[in-house]
Amino acid sequence: MSGSRQQALVDARKLVRTFASAPDPRRRAQAVLSELRHADDWPPAARREIEAADAWLRGSPPADSLEARLRLLLSRLGA
């Protein structure tokens, strides 16, 4: 399913807002990136940002760094 980037940002922000209560931070981070990837109207630079965050997540970063990285990504994409 594809959608708009604005809706993807709204849905991803909802997931990040409740990140601290997520039972599995890595799974929540994957869900955030999945929401962002579903949008089909990202400009190329934004798509690269999302892909870079996905590659970073696959590298198994420390769980305590996930939320900050996702918030940074969302601020870059929403600017």
C-alpha positions, 0 to 999 in steps of 0.5 A: 500500500502506498500513501502520501508522505504527510500521512506517513509522517503523521503515522510515524510521529504517533509511533515515536511519541509512544516509543518509550512504552514500546515493549520492543524498541527495535520492532517499534523503530522498524515500524516507524521506518515501514510507515515512512517507506510506504509513502510514494511521494518522497523526494530523492533526498528524503528517500535516501535519508530513510534508506540510511536510517534503515541501514543504520537500524540493521546494524544493530545500534544500541537500543537507547539510541533508537528514539533520538535517531528517529526523532532526528529523521522525522525532523529532517523529513518534516522540515 
